[in-house]
Amino acid sequence: MNRLWNRLHGVGSATFRVALGGGAVAPSVESCIQDGTIHLLYDAASGYVPEAGAVSAKWTPRIGGTAADVLTGVLGQEPVYSASDVGFGGLPTVTGNGVGGMISTTPGDAVAVSQPGQIICIGRNHTPVTANNEYIWDGTGAYRWILDKLAGATEFNMYAGSQAATGSAVVDSELNLITAHYDTTSSSFRKRNSSGAMYTSGALSCGTRTLQGLSLFASENDTNPTTFGITAIMVVTGLSAADQARLDAWCQPVMGWT
């Protein structure tokens, strides 16, 4: 346990830095993934550029993919950027506004990852609207991985060729570390929330599809938008239990989790 703590907080490693005057400076999100491969990483701390007076904005991934455009077609409907969001421990965030989503201009070029694979999101739930289908992310066409809440439901749903309810309730303003693991007949959903509680869905069948593109805050055709907020989201293969533990530990000091 002590060796894990030292590794996380920079003892004997140049990956992490210790702040003067006490306390550890949290590492970057991607440095937590040491056993897996990050295929795509969007981080609100870098690369998101709202275009004033335009109907689009660009969010350039720090790893992989291509810059994504907000294709709402309506001025002022692009996701909202905050340089310091108090709900995320002062981290920058990008938040859907419930009107328009964000879709890559070339979604097929953004990312293509076959199962098994994971999408990891550090984000905060909104107040669910009972009548709405609300997407955190989606892919394109028939080859897609989805995490959403269906109309009239309170739980998240996974989809990769077939739908499987996770049973995880949407809680207003709850900050989460979400890991959706897509693996044909053993897909699973894990949510670590701001109160320290853990939810794991167990084995699910989500089909055998490939992630093709990545749409955020809405479905791939820019409908069913959500007001979910994200500080970082990544697509990973080969995620280990140790990687997950490092992500948990990353969130604790940054988000003020216990």
C-alpha positions in Angstrom: 0.0 0.0 0.0 2.8 2.4 0.9 4.5 1.6 -2.4 1.3 2.4 -4.3 1.0 5.7 -2.4 4.6 6.6 -3.2 4.1 5.8 -6.8 0.9 8.0 -7.0 2.5 10.9 -5.2 5.8 11.0 -7.0 8.3 9.4 -4.5 11.1 8.1 -6.7 9.4 9.1 -9.9 9.6 12.2 -12.2 6.1 11.7 -13.4 4.6 13.4 -10.4 5.5 16.6 -8.6 5.2 17.6 -5.0 4.1 21.2 -4.3 6.2 23.4 -2.1 4.7 24.1 1.3 3.2 20.6 1.6 0.6 18.6 -0.3 0.9 16.7 -3.6 0.2 18.2 -7.0 -2.1 15.7 -8.8 -0.6 14.1 -11.8 -2.2 14.4 -15.2 -5.1 12.0 -16.0 -3.2 10.1 -18.7 -0.2 9.4 -16.4 -2.6 7.2 -14.3 -2.9 4.8 -17.2 0.3 2.8 -17.1 -0.8 -0.7 -18.1 -3.2 0.2 -20.9 -3.2 2.2 -24.1 -5.0 5.5 -24.4 -6.4 5.8 -27.9 -8.2 9.1 -27.4 -8.2 11.7 -24.6 -10.1 14.9 -24.4 -9.1 17.1 -21.4 -10.9 20.4 -20.6 -7.6 21.8 -19.4 -6.3 22.0 -22.9 -7.5 22.3 -26.4 -11.1 23.4 -26.1 -11.7 26.7 -28.0 -15.2 28.2 -28.0 -15.4 30.3 -31.2 -17.1 33.6 -30.3 -19.8 34.6 -32.8 -19.7 31.2 -34.5 -21.9 28.2 -34.3 -19.1 25.8 -33.5 -16.2 25.3 -31.2 -13.2 23.0 -31.4 -11.9 20.5 -28.8 -8.6 19.1 -29.8 -7.8 15.8 -28.1 -4.5 15.7 -26.2 -4.0 12.1 -27.4 -5.2 10.7 -30.7 -8.2 11.5 -32.9 -9.0 14.8 -34.6 -10.3 18.1 -33.4 -14.1 17.9 -32.9 -16.6 20.6 -33.9 -19.8 21.5 -32.1 -22.3 21.1 -34.9 -25.4 22.6 -33.4 -26.0 25.0 -36.4 -27.3 27.5 -33.9 -25.3 30.3 -32.3 -24.8 29.9 -28.6 -25.8 26.3 -28.4 -22.2 24.9 -28.2 -21.1 23.2 -25.0 -20.0 25.7 -22.3 -16.4 26.0 -21.1 -15.5 26.9 -17.6 -11.8 27.6 -16.8 -12.4 26.9 -13.1 -15.5 24.9 -12.1 -16.2 24.8 -8.4 -18.1 21.6 -8.8 -14.9 19.9 -10.1 -12.5 21.2 -7.5 -11.6 24.2 -9.6 -10.7 22.2 -12.7 -11.7 23.3 -16.2 -14.8 21.7 -17.6 -16.8 21.4 -20.8 -20.6 21.0 -20.2 -23.4 20.3 -22.5 -26.1 22.9 -22.4 -29.1 20.6 -23.0 -29.7 22.1 -26.5 -26.9 20.9 -28.8 -24.2 18.3 -28.6 -20.7 18.0 -29.9 -19.9 15.8 -32.9 -16.7 15.3 -34.7 -16.6 16.7 -38.2 -15.0 13.5 -39.3 -16.3 11.0 -36.7 -15.0 8.0 -38.6 -11.5 9.4 -38.3 -11.8 10.2 -34.6 -11.2 6.7 -33.2 -11.9 3.1 -34.1 -11.4 0.6 -31.3 -12.7 -2.9 -31.2 -13.8 -4.6 -28.0 -12.6 -5.2 -25.4 -12.1 -1.5 -24.6 -13.1 1.2 -22.1 -14.4 4.7 -22.1 -13.5 6.6 -19.0 -15.2 9.8 -18.1 -14.7 12.2 -15.1 -18.0 14.0 -15.1 -21.0 15.3 -13.1 -24.6 14.3 -13.5 -27.3 16.9 -14.1 -30.9 16.9 -13.0 -32.4 14.2 -15.2 -35.4 15.2 -17.4 -37.8 12.3 -17.3 -39.1 12.7 -20.8 -35.7 12.9 -22.5 -33.2 10.4 -23.8 -29.9 11.9 -22.6 -26.5 10.9 -24.0 -23.2 11.4 -22.3 -21.4 9.9 -25.4 -22.3 8.1 -28.6 -20.5 6.9 -31.7 -21.7 6.8 -35.3 -23.9 4.6 -37.4 -24.3 0.9 -36.3 -20.8 0.6 -35.0 -21.0 2.6 -31.8 -20.6 2.5 -28.1 -23.2 4.5 -26.1 -23.8 5.5 -22.6 -27.1 7.2 -22.1 -30.3 7.5 -20.0 -33.5 6.5 -21.7 -36.7 8.5 -21.4 -38.6 7.6 -18.3 -35.6 5.8 -16.8 -33.1 6.8 -14.1 -30.3 4.4 -14.9 -27.5 4.7 -17.4 -27.6 2.3 -20.4 -24.7 0.8 -22.4 -25.0 0.0 -26.1 -22.7 -1.6 -28.6 -25.0 -3.4 -31.0 -27.5 -4.2 -28.3 -28.8 -2.3 -25.2 -28.1 -3.3 -21.7 -29.4 -1.3 -18.6 -26.8 -0.9 -15.9 -29.2 -0.1 -13.1 -27.0 2.9 -11.9 -29.3 5.7 -10.9 -28.7 9.3 -12.2 -28.2 11.5 -9.1 -28.5 15.2 -9.3 -25.1 17.0 -9.2 -23.2 13.9 -8.3 -19.5 13.9 -9.4 -18.4 10.6 -10.9 -15.5 8.6 -12.2 -17.3 6.5 -14.8 -15.7 3.5 -16.5 -17.7 1.7 -19.2 -16.1 -1.6 -20.2 -17.3 -3.0 -23.5 -16.5 -6.6 -23.9 -19.2 -8.5 -25.9 -20.9 -10.7 -23.3 -19.1 -9.4 -20.2 -19.5 -5.7 -20.5 -19.7 -3.8 -17.2 -20.2 -0.3 -15.9 -18.4 1.2 -12.9 -19.2 4.4 -11.2 -17.2 5.9 -8.3 -19.0 8.9 -6.9 -18.1 12.0 -4.9 -19.4 10.6 -1.6 -17.0 7.7 -1.9 -19.6 5.1 -2.9 -18.9 2.6 -5.7 -21.4 1.1 -8.1 -20.5 -1.8 -10.5 -23.0 -3.2 -12.9 -21.8 -6.8 -13.2 -21.7 -8.8 -16.4 -23.8 -7.4 -19.3 -24.1 -8.2 -23.0 -23.6 -5.2 -25.2 -23.0 -6.8 -28.6 -19.7 -6.9 -30.5 -19.5 -3.5 -32.2 -16.5 -1.3 -32.8 -16.3 2.3 -31.4 -16.4 4.5 -34.5 -16.1 8.2 -33.7 -17.1 9.8 -30.5 -20.0 12.3 -30.0 -20.2 14.1 -26.7 -23.3 15.5 -24.9 -25.8 14.2 -27.4 -26.5 11.3 -29.8 -24.5 11.1 -33.0 -27.1 13.0 -35.0 -27.1 15.8 -32.5 -30.4 15.0 -30.8 -31.3 14.1 -27.2 -28.7 16.6 -25.7 -27.7 16.5 -22.1 -26.2 18.9 -19.5 -23.6 16.4 -18.3 -20.3 18.1 -17.5 -16.9 16.6 -18.3 -13.4 17.5 -17.1 -11.8 14.6 -19.0 -12.8 11.6 -21.1 -10.7 8.9 -22.7 -10.9 5.7 -24.8 -8.6 3.0 -23.4 -7.7 -0.6 -24.1 -5.9 -2.9 -21.6 -7.1 -1.1 -18.5 -5.9 -2.8 -15.4 -7.1 -2.8 -11.8 -4.0 -0.9 -10.9 -4.9 1.8 -13.5 -8.4 2.1 -12.1 -6.9 2.4 -8.6 -4.6 5.2 -9.8 -7.6 7.0 -11.4 -9.5 6.7 -8.1 -6.5 8.1 -6.2 -6.2 10.9 -8.8 -9.8 12.0 -8.1 -9.5 12.0 -4.4 -7.4 15.1 -3.8 -8.5 16.9 -7.0 -12.2 16.5 -6.4 -12.0 16.5 -2.6 -13.3 13.0 -2.3 -13.0 11.1 0.9 
